[in-house]
Amino acid sequence: MIIRYHFIERYLSICLFLLLICTDLGAQQTVGLLPNVVVSQKLKDLKVNYSWQSRVSRSSDTSSDPEWSDTAYRLSDLSIVATRSWDVNKSMAAGALYRINADGANLFRLRQHIGIISPWQQLRVSHRILLDESFVSGRDPLIRLRYRLSTDLPLNGTQIDNNEWYLKSTIELLQRYRSSTYRMDLRGGLYIGRKLTNSNKIELGIDYRHEGVAKSNAENIYWLAMSLYTQLPVRKKN
């Protein structure tokens, strides 16, 4: 048990260290809420996720746009993603997202990704490579390439069982291309979750995003992320 506590301490220390070294204290600061609901459904060989996510934030920059600096609703995302596994720990997915922006510049996005899970000791380590294409009326398309590393650590035993707590961490490198412009972002997160049943779990944590690495107009964004995951029951054949 002592060895396990030391493993958890090292896990948390590494996660916090990675978040700290990514933080640019001189950048503009934004804080906000990030509620998220994901409903999944199994359809033959596919797993389909339907999700809703919104953002409410407040910026520290009051010089350029005082109205934008007020706490306000920013956007909502509605998405659908279908995933198919070709191995126990390998999957590929494709989907679409529609973003409703408060400023009226709504967005449509196509997304594709490949996922690999590689358990290591008590950790469930996931690698994901994502590509998406975003379209907004009157603007050039935006292409994003992302690599995301995430880990799940059960706080009891060696796997996450019902009515048990777990820790989750993520770190992500995101590259953005539009016309001749390029930008790189860094993201990270640390969450605590609880698996309620085989079909339901909840998570609460901090989602950190550093937008514009090495840019003069870089921005730090801190989200208080609240997520609910639920799975619809499988229909039995008559």
SERO-4910 file (N, C-alpha, C, O; in steps of 0.05 Angstrom, whole numbers):
BEGIN
 pado doro    nc1    nc2    nc3   cac1   cac2   cac3    cc1    cc2    cc3    oc1    oc2    oc3
  Met    A     17    -24      0      0      0      0     17     25      0     11     45    -13
  Ile    A     40     24     16     58     47     16     70     52    -11     72     75    -20
  Ile    A     77     30    -25     88     33    -52     68     46    -71     75     62    -88
  Arg    A     43     38    -67     22     50    -85     18     79    -80     16     95    -99
  Tyr    A     18     88    -54     16    117    -48     39    132    -60     35    154    -70
  His    A     63    121    -59     87    134    -70     83    137   -101     91    157   -112
  Phe    A     72    116   -113     67    117   -142     47    140   -149     51    154   -168
  Ile    A     26    142   -133      6    164   -137     18    191   -133     13    210   -149
  Glu    A     35    194   -113     49    220   -108     67    227   -131     66    250   -140
  Arg    A     82    208   -142     99    214   -165     82    221   -189     89    239   -205
  Tyr    A     60    207   -193     42    213   -215     31    241   -214     32    256   -234
  Leu    A     22    250   -191     11    277   -188     34    297   -191     29    318   -203
  Ser    A     57    292   -180     80    311   -182     88    315   -211     93    338   -220
  Ile    A     89    294   -227     96    296   -255     75    312   -270     82    329   -287
  Cys    A     49    306   -265     27    321   -279     28    351   -273     26    367   -291
  Leu    A     32    358   -247     33    386   -240     58    400   -251     56    423   -259
  Phe    A     80    386   -252    105    397   -263    101    403   -292    110    424   -302
  Leu    A     89    385   -308     85    389   -336     66    413   -341     71    429   -359
  Leu    A     46    416   -324     28    439   -327     43    465   -321     38    485   -335
  Leu    A     60    465   -301     74    489   -293     94    498   -314     96    522   -320
  Ile    A    109    480   -326    129    488   -346    116    497   -372    128    512   -387
  Cys    A     91    490   -376     76    499   -400     64    527   -396     56    540   -415
  Thr    A     63    536   -371     49    561   -365     67    585   -371     89    587   -361
  Asp    A     57    604   -386     70    629   -392     57    651   -375     35    660   -381
  Leu    A     70    659   -353     58    678   -335     54    706   -347     38    721   -337
  Gly    A     69    712   -368     66    738   -381     43    740   -401     38    762   -411
  Ala    A     30    717   -407      9    717   -427    -17    727   -415    -21    727   -390
  Gln    A    -36    734   -432    -62    741   -423    -75    717   -410    -72    695   -418
  Gln    A    -91    723   -388   -103    702   -373   -133    701   -377   -146    722   -376
  Thr    A   -144    677   -381   -173    674   -384   -181    650   -367   -168    629   -367
  Val    A   -203    653   -352   -213    631   -336   -243    627   -343   -256    645   -353
  Gly    A   -252    602   -339   -280    597   -346   -289    569   -338   -275    553   -327
  Leu    A   -314    564   -345   -327    538   -339   -330    523   -365   -335    534   -387
  Leu    A   -327    496   -363   -328    479   -387   -345    455   -381   -334    433   -377
  Pro    A   -371    458   -381   -389    435   -377   -390    417   -402   -389    428   -424
  Asn    A   -392    391   -398   -390    372   -420   -408    348   -414   -406    337   -392
  Val    A   -424    340   -433   -440    316   -431   -436    298   -455   -438    307   -478
  Val    A   -429    273   -450   -424    254   -472   -443    230   -469   -442    217   -448
  Val    A   -458    224   -489   -476    201   -489   -466    182   -511   -464    190   -534
  Ser    A   -461    157   -504   -451    137   -523   -471    115   -528   -489    110   -511
  Gln    A   -469    103   -551   -487     82   -559   -472     62   -577   -457     70   -594
  Lys    A   -477     37   -572   -465     16   -588   -484      8   -611   -507      0   -606
  Leu    A   -474      9   -635   -490      2   -659   -474    -18   -675   -456    -10   -690
  Lys    A   -480    -44   -672   -465    -65   -685   -435    -63   -678   -427    -66   -655
  Asp    A   -418    -58   -699   -389    -57   -694   -380    -29   -687   -356    -24   -685
  Leu    A   -398    -10   -685   -391     18   -680   -399     27   -652   -418     17   -640
  Lys    A   -383     45   -641   -391     60   -617   -394     89   -625   -376    102   -635
  Val    A   -418    100   -620   -425    127   -629   -427    145   -604   -442    139   -586
  Asn    A   -412    167   -605   -413    186   -583   -428    212   -592   -421    223   -613
  Tyr    A   -448    220   -577   -461    245   -581   -453    264   -558   -456    256   -535
  Ser    A   -444    287   -563   -434    304   -542   -443    333   -544   -448    343   -566
  Trp    A   -445    346   -521   -451    374   -519   -431    387   -500   -426    376   -478
  Gln    A   -420    409   -508   -401    423   -491   -405    453   -494   -409    463   -517
  Ser    A   -404    468   -472   -406    497   -473   -383    510   -459   -369    497   -443
  Arg    A   -379    536   -464   -358    551   -451   -369    578   -441   -383    592   -455
  Val    A   -363    583   -416   -369    609   -403   -343    619   -391   -331    605   -375
  Ser    A   -334    642   -399   -307    651   -391   -305    681   -386   -323    696   -392
  Arg    A   -283    688   -373   -277    716   -368   -247    720   -373   -230    705   -364
  Ser    A   -241    742   -389   -213    748   -396   -202    770   -379   -216    787   -369
  Ser    A   -175    769   -375   -161    790   -359   -155    814   -376   -146    834   -365
  Asp    A   -158    812   -403   -151    834   -421   -175    852   -424   -194    846   -438
  Thr    A   -175    875   -411   -197    894   -412   -191    918   -430   -207    936   -434
  Ser    A   -167    919   -442   -159    942   -457   -170    943   -485   -179    964   -494
  Ser    A   -171    919   -498   -179    919   -526   -209    918   -530   -220    930   -548
  Asp    A   -223    903   -512   -252    900   -515   -264    896   -487   -266    873   -478
  Pro    A   -271    917   -473   -282    914   -446   -306    896   -445   -310    882   -425
  Glu    A   -323    896   -465   -347    879   -465   -339    850   -465   -352    834   -451
  Trp    A   -319    843   -481   -311    815   -482   -298    806   -456   -298    782   -450
  Ser    A   -287    824   -440   -274    816   -415   -294    809   -394   -287    796   -374
  Asp    A   -320    816   -397   -340    808   -378   -345    778   -379   -342    766   -400
  Thr    A   -353    767   -356   -361    739   -356   -386    735   -373   -406    748   -369
  Ala    A   -384    717   -392   -406    713   -411   -404    686   -424   -383    673   -425
  Tyr    A   -427    677   -435   -428    653   -451   -413    658   -477   -417    678   -490
  Arg    A   -396    639   -485   -380    642   -509   -390    624   -532   -393    634   -555
  Leu    A   -394    598   -527   -401    580   -549   -412    554   -538   -410    548   -514
  Ser    A   -424    539   -557   -432    511   -551   -425    494   -575   -427    502   -598
  Asp    A   -415    470   -569   -408    450   -589   -427    426   -588   -433    416   -567
  Leu    A   -437    418   -611   -453    394   -614   -438    376   -633   -431    384   -655
  Ser    A   -433    351   -625   -416    334   -642   -426    305   -642   -440    297   -623
  Ile    A   -418    291   -662   -423    262   -664   -398    249   -675   -386    259   -695
  Val    A   -389    227   -662   -365    213   -671   -371    183   -670   -381    173   -650
  Ala    A   -364    169   -692   -367    140   -693   -340    127   -692   -321    135   -707
  Thr    A   -336    108   -674   -311     95   -670   -313     65   -676   -332     52   -668
  Arg    A   -293     54   -689   -292     26   -694   -265     15   -686   -244     26   -692
  Ser    A   -265     -7   -671   -240    -20   -661   -233    -42   -680   -250    -58   -688
  Trp    A   -207    -44   -688   -198    -66   -704   -180    -85   -688   -170   -105   -698
  Asp    A   -176    -77   -662   -161    -94   -644   -170    -86   -616   -185    -67   -613
  Val    A   -162   -102   -596   -171    -96   -568   -163    -68   -560   -178    -55   -546
  Asn    A   -139    -59   -568   -129    -34   -558   -124    -13   -581   -110      7   -577
  Lys    A   -136    -18   -604   -132      0   -627   -160      7   -639   -177    -10   -641
  Ser    A   -163     33   -646   -188     42   -657   -184     65   -677   -163     78   -677
  Met    A   -204     69   -694   -204     93   -711   -232    105   -711   -251     91   -706
  Ala    A   -233    131   -715   -259    144   -712   -261    167   -732   -241    178   -742
  Ala    A   -286    175   -738   -292    198   -755   -317    211   -745   -335    197   -734
  Gly    A   -320    237   -748   -344    250   -739   -345    279   -749   -330    288   -766
  Ala    A   -365    293   -737   -370    321   -745   -378    336   -721   -389    326   -702
  Leu    A   -373    363   -722   -380    381   -700   -392    406   -711   -383    416   -732
  Tyr    A   -412    417   -697   -423    443   -704   -421    461   -680   -431    454   -659
  Arg    A   -408    484   -684   -403    502   -662   -421    527   -665   -421    540   -686
  Ile    A   -436    533   -644   -453    557   -643   -438    578   -627   -436    576   -602
  Asn    A   -427    599   -640   -412    620   -627   -430    643   -619   -449    649   -633
  Ala    A   -423    655   -597   -439    678   -587   -437    701   -606   -456    718   -608
  Asp    A   -415    703   -621   -412    726   -640   -425    720   -667   -423    737   -685
  Gly    A   -437    697   -671   -451    691   -695   -434    677   -716   -445    668   -737
  Ala    A   -408    675   -712   -390    662   -732   -390    632   -727   -370    621   -717
  Asn    A   -412    618   -734   -415    590   -728   -395    574   -746   -387    583   -767
  Leu    A   -388    550   -736   -367    534   -748   -376    506   -752   -391    495   -736
  Phe    A   -367    494   -775   -371    465   -780   -344    452   -782   -326    462   -795
  Arg    A   -341    429   -769   -315    415   -767   -318    386   -773   -336    373   -762
  Leu    A   -300    375   -789   -297    347   -794   -273    337   -778   -253    352   -776
  Arg    A   -275    313   -767   -252    303   -751   -248    273   -755   -266    258   -760
  Gln    A   -222    266   -754   -214    238   -757   -192    233   -736   -176    250   -731
  His    A   -192    208   -725   -170    202   -707   -164    172   -705   -181    156   -711
  Ile    A   -140    166   -695   -132    139   -690   -124    138   -660   -110    156   -651
  Gly    A   -133    117   -646   -127    114   -618   -113     88   -612   -120     67   -623
  Ile    A    -94     89   -593    -80     65   -584    -79     66   -554    -71     86   -542
  Ile    A    -86     44   -541    -84     41   -512    -62     22   -505    -61      0   -516
  Ser    A    -45     30   -487    -22     13   -478    -20     13   -448     -7     31   -437
  Pro    A    -32     -6   -434    -30     -8   -405     -1    -10   -396     15    -24   -408
  Trp    A      5      5   -374     32      4   -362     29      5   -332     20     25   -321
  Gln    A     37    -16   -318     34    -19   -289      5    -13   -282    -13    -26   -293
  Gln    A      0      6   -263    -28     12   -256    -41     31   -275    -65     36   -273
  Leu    A    -26     42   -294    -37     63   -312    -50     51   -337    -42     30   -347
  Arg    A    -70     65   -346    -82     60   -372    -73     83   -390    -84    105   -387
  Val    A    -54     79   -408    -42    100   -424    -55    100   -452    -55     79   -465
  Ser    A    -64    123   -460    -78    125   -486    -63    145   -504    -56    167   -495
  His    A    -58    138   -529    -46    155   -548    -67    161   -570    -81    142   -578
  Arg    A    -70    186   -578    -89    193   -599    -78    213   -618    -67    234   -610
  Ile    A    -79    207   -643    -71    226   -664    -97    235   -678   -112    219   -689
  Leu    A   -101    261   -679   -126    273   -690   -120    292   -712   -101    307   -711
  Leu    A   -137    292   -732   -137    311   -754   -165    322   -757   -184    307   -758
  Asp    A   -167    349   -759   -194    360   -764   -192    384   -783   -171    397   -785
  Glu    A   -215    389   -796   -217    411   -815   -241    428   -808   -263    418   -806
  Ser    A   -237    454   -804   -258    472   -795   -265    492   -817   -248    502   -831
  Phe    A   -291    498   -819   -301    515   -840   -319    536   -828   -339    530   -814
  Val    A   -313    562   -833   -329    585   -825   -334    602   -849   -316    607   -865
  Ser    A   -359    611   -852   -366    628   -875   -348    653   -877   -345    667   -857
  Gly    A   -337    657   -900   -320    681   -905   -291    678   -896   -276    697   -898
  Arg    A   -283    654   -887   -255    650   -878   -243    626   -892   -258    609   -902
  Asp    A   -217    626   -893   -203    602   -904   -206    579   -885   -208    583   -861
  Pro    A   -206    554   -895   -208    531   -878   -185    529   -858   -163    538   -864
  Leu    A   -190    519   -834   -170    515   -814   -165    485   -811   -183    469   -807
  Ile    A   -139    478   -813   -130    450   -810   -115    447   -783    -97    463   -778
  Arg    A   -123    427   -767   -109    423   -742    -99    394   -740   -114    375   -747
  Leu    A    -74    391   -731    -63    365   -726    -55    363   -696    -42    381   -686
  Arg    A    -65    342   -683    -62    341   -654    -51    313   -646    -58    293   -657
  Tyr    A    -34    314   -625    -26    289   -612    -33    291   -582    -26    311   -569
  Arg    A    -48    272   -572    -57    273   -544    -49    248   -529    -53    225   -539
  Leu    A    -37    252   -506    -29    230   -488    -46    233   -463    -46    254   -450
  Ser    A    -60    212   -455    -76    212   -431    -71    187   -414    -65    166   -425
  Thr    A    -75    190   -388    -71    167   -370    -94    166   -350   -104    187   -341
  Asp    A   -102    142   -343   -122    138   -322   -108    121   -300    -95    101   -306
  Leu    A   -111    130   -275    -99    116   -253   -120    110   -232   -130    128   -219
  Pro    A   -127     84   -227   -146     77   -206   -135     82   -179   -111     77   -174
  Leu    A   -151     93   -161   -142     99   -134   -145     75   -115   -136     75    -92
  Asn    A   -159     54   -125   -162     30   -110   -158      6   -128   -171      4   -149
  Gly    A   -140    -12   -121   -135    -35   -138   -120    -28   -163   -106     -8   -165
  Thr    A   -122    -47   -182   -107    -44   -207   -124    -37   -231   -114    -34   -253
  Gln    A   -151    -35   -227   -169    -27   -248   -191    -10   -236   -196    -11   -212
  Ile    A   -205      4   -254   -226     22   -245   -253      6   -244   -263     -1   -265
  Asp    A   -263      2   -220   -288    -13   -216   -310      6   -209   -306     30   -205
  Asn    A   -335     -4   -209   -358     12   -202   -355     24   -174   -344     11   -155
  Asn    A   -364     49   -171   -363     64   -145   -335     68   -135   -330     68   -111
  Glu    A   -316     71   -154   -288     76   -146   -278    102   -160   -288    109   -181
  Trp    A   -259    115   -146   -247    140   -156   -223    134   -173   -210    113   -170
  Tyr    A   -216    152   -190   -192    150   -207   -182    178   -213   -197    197   -212
  Leu    A   -156    179   -221   -144    204   -230   -139    202   -260   -133    181   -271
  Lys    A   -143    225   -274   -139    226   -303   -121    250   -309   -126    271   -299
  Ser    A   -102    246   -327    -86    269   -336    -83    268   -366    -85    247   -378
  Thr    A    -80    291   -378    -77    293   -407    -56    314   -414    -52    334   -399
  Ile    A    -42    310   -435    -24    330   -446    -26    328   -477    -27    306   -488
  Glu    A    -27    351   -490    -33    351   -519    -17    373   -533    -14    395   -523
  Leu    A     -7    366   -556      6    385   -574    -12    389   -598    -19    369   -611
  Leu    A    -18    414   -604    -37    420   -625    -24    440   -645    -13    460   -637
  Gln    A    -25    433   -670    -14    451   -691    -37    460   -710    -53    443   -718
  Arg    A    -37    486   -715    -59    498   -731    -48    510   -757    -28    524   -756
  Tyr    A    -61    504   -779    -53    515   -805    -77    529   -818    -98    516   -820
  Arg    A    -74    553   -826    -95    568   -842    -80    585   -862    -65    603   -855
  Ser    A    -86    580   -888    -72    594   -909    -42    592   -905    -31    570   -905
  Ser    A    -28    615   -901      1    614   -897      9    618   -868     32    622   -862
  Thr    A    -11    617   -850     -5    622   -821     -3    595   -806    -16    575   -813
  Tyr    A     13    596   -785     17    572   -769     18    580   -740     29    601   -732
  Arg    A      6    563   -723      6    568   -694      7    541   -679     -5    522   -688
  Met    A     22    541   -657     23    517   -641     12    522   -613     18    543   -601
  Asp    A     -4    504   -603    -16    506   -576     -8    482   -560     -2    461   -570
  Leu    A     -7    487   -533     -3    465   -514    -27    463   -496    -38    484   -487
  Arg    A    -35    439   -489    -58    435   -471    -51    413   -451    -35    395   -456
  Gly    A    -63    416   -428    -59    396   -407    -82    396   -388    -97    416   -386
  Gly    A    -86    374   -374   -108    373   -355   -103    353   -333    -89    333   -337
  Leu    A   -116    358   -310   -114    340   -288   -142    338   -275   -154    359   -268
  Tyr    A   -153    314   -273   -181    310   -265   -183    288   -244   -166    270   -243
  Ile    A   -204    289   -229   -211    267   -211   -238    257   -221   -256    273   -226
  Gly    A   -241    231   -223   -266    219   -234   -276    197   -216   -262    186   -199
  Arg    A   -302    191   -220   -314    168   -206   -331    152   -225   -348    163   -239
  Lys    A   -326    127   -226   -342    109   -242   -366    100   -225   -363     85   -206
  Leu    A   -389    109   -233   -413    104   -217   -424     76   -223   -430     61   -205
  Thr    A   -427     70   -249   -436     43   -257   -421     36   -283   -403     51   -291
  Asn    A   -428     13   -294   -415      6   -320   -421     25   -342   -408     26   -363
  Ser    A   -443     41   -339   -452     59   -360   -449     89   -354   -454    106   -371
  Asn    A   -440     95   -329   -440    124   -321   -415    130   -305   -406    115   -288
  Lys    A   -403    154   -311   -381    164   -296   -381    194   -297   -392    206   -315
  Ile    A   -368    207   -277   -366    236   -276   -337    244   -272   -321    228   -260
  Glu    A   -330    268   -281   -302    278   -278   -303    308   -272   -320    322   -281
  Leu    A   -284    316   -255   -281    345   -248   -252    351   -247   -236    336   -235
  Gly    A   -243    373   -260   -215    380   -259   -209    406   -273   -227    421   -280
  Ile    A   -183    411   -277   -173    435   -290   -163    428   -318   -146    410   -321
  Asp    A   -173    442   -337   -164    440   -365   -149    465   -372   -160    487   -373
  Tyr    A   -123    462   -377   -105    485   -383    -98    485   -413    -91    465   -424
  Arg    A    -99    509   -425    -91    513   -453    -74    537   -456    -81    559   -447
  His    A    -51    533   -469    -33    555   -476    -34    559   -506    -23    542   -521
  Glu    A    -47    580   -515    -52    584   -543    -32    605   -554    -30    627   -545
  Gly    A    -17    596   -574      3    613   -586     31    611   -573     41    631   -562
  Val    A     43    587   -575     69    583   -563     89    601   -577     91    603   -601
  Ala    A    105    616   -560    126    634   -570    114    658   -586    129    670   -601
  Lys    A     88    664   -582     76    687   -595     73    710   -576     70    706   -551
  Ser    A     74    735   -586     72    758   -569     43    761   -558     39    773   -537
  Asn    A     24    750   -572     -4    752   -563    -14    725   -552    -37    718   -554
  Ala    A      4    710   -539     -3    684   -527    -23    688   -505    -26    709   -493
  Glu    A    -38    666   -500    -60    668   -480    -60    642   -464    -58    620   -475
  Asn    A    -63    645   -438    -67    622   -420    -97    620   -413   -109    640   -405
  Ile    A   -108    597   -417   -137    593   -411   -139    570   -391   -129    548   -395
  Tyr    A   -154    575   -369   -158    555   -348   -188    550   -347   -204    567   -340
  Trp    A   -195    525   -352   -223    517   -351   -228    499   -326   -212    482   -320
  Leu    A   -250    504   -312   -259    485   -293   -278    466   -308   -300    473   -315
  Ala    A   -268    442   -313   -282    423   -331   -299    405   -314   -290    393   -294
  Met    A   -324    402   -322   -343    384   -309   -356    366   -330   -369    376   -348
  Ser    A   -352    340   -328   -360    322   -349   -378    299   -338   -373    289   -316
  Leu    A   -398    292   -354   -415    269   -348   -415    251   -372   -420    260   -395
  Tyr    A   -409    226   -367   -408    206   -389   -429    185   -383   -430    174   -360
  Thr    A   -446    178   -402   -466    158   -399   -469    142   -424   -464    152   -446
  Gln    A   -477    117   -421   -480     99   -444   -508     89   -445   -519     79   -425
  Leu    A   -520     90   -469   -547     80   -472   -547     50   -472   -528     37   -481
  Pro    A   -569     38   -461   -570      8   -460   -572     -3   -488   -583      8   -506
  Val    A   -560    -27   -491   -560    -41   -517   -588    -53   -520   -598    -67   -503
  Arg    A   -599    -49   -544   -625    -60   -549   -623    -90   -555   -606    -99   -571
  Lys    A   -639   -105   -541   -638   -134   -545   -657   -142   -568   -679   -132   -572
  Lys    A   -647   -161   -584   -662   -170   -607   -685   -188   -597   -681   -204   -579
  Asn    A   -708   -185   -610   -731   -202   -602   -728   -230   -614   -745   -247   -610
***
